[in-house]
């Protein structure tokens, strides 16, 4: 529905330019706070005796790069899972095998009768 977002963008640009739409008004959108000087924030928080950083587990790809593939597999093979991907419709020329779904199973069973 690209046309819907195009219409919405057109209406917004017209409103910003001064056009008034009946039943609509232009308002300031939500914004997120941000630091103006990260180095100063780090210094102020550190001097106050606090740690301004968070520790976070590296993602799988980053950790594999850090450890190397063989060491990664040796240490973590039992802790990694790869869930089934979300169904996606693709051209027949796609190299991935077709999914086996319940509807196809039902249709094949009825075709055999």
Order of alpha helices (4+ residues) and beta strands (2+ residues): alpha-alpha-alpha-alpha-alpha
